Amino acid sequence: MEDNRLSRWYAVYCQPHRESAAATHLKNQDFAVFLPKREKVVRHARKIEKVRRPFFPGYLFVDLDIDHERWRSINSTVGVIRIVTQNDRPTPAPMGVIESIKAACGDDDILGFHPDLSVGQKVRVVGGPFADFVGELDQLTDSERVRVLLDIMGGRTRVVLPRDYLTPADS
């Protein structure tokens, strides 16, 4: 007998600062969960520490087949507001996007970035409002920010982004 299941990644909107709790509760319900994180340097009261924060604050991703799995229970999970839907059906993430981000993460779901970015290189934006845009790296301004030329509405626009929002376009 053939298995016709089609599994896709779906975004889940979480309560503020409750992404990790929601991920734990969803895993306890046997859902495949992906919560990509980034390391961030935080300075507070003469103390500097490296902390892990969700790469997409307020969201995590669940891999499921909505035609064969009980996805409605996600909405009543502790830490979850709701699965992202359109017309009362969960809306899948674009094919390949979450898989690419997952491939760039280590076993701890920390998004690994390529320190070998160079000016003139084609780069893909993986976070923020310009996610999925491909552009040209224009300037490495400092260790945390970069300037990228993006083709937006028929023109080339310079955009300053956090360095960890970029990955080489060929990856």
Buried (B, 14 or more C-beta within 10 A) or exposed (E): EEEEEEEBBBBBBBEEEBBBBBBBBBEEEEBEBBBBBBEEEEEEEEEEEEEBEBBBEBBBBBBBEBEEBEBEEBEEBEBBBEBBBEEEEBEBBEEEBBEEBBEBBEEEBBBBBEEEBEEEBEBBBBBEEBBEBEBBBBEEEEEEEBBBBBEEEEEEEEBEBEBBBBBBBEE
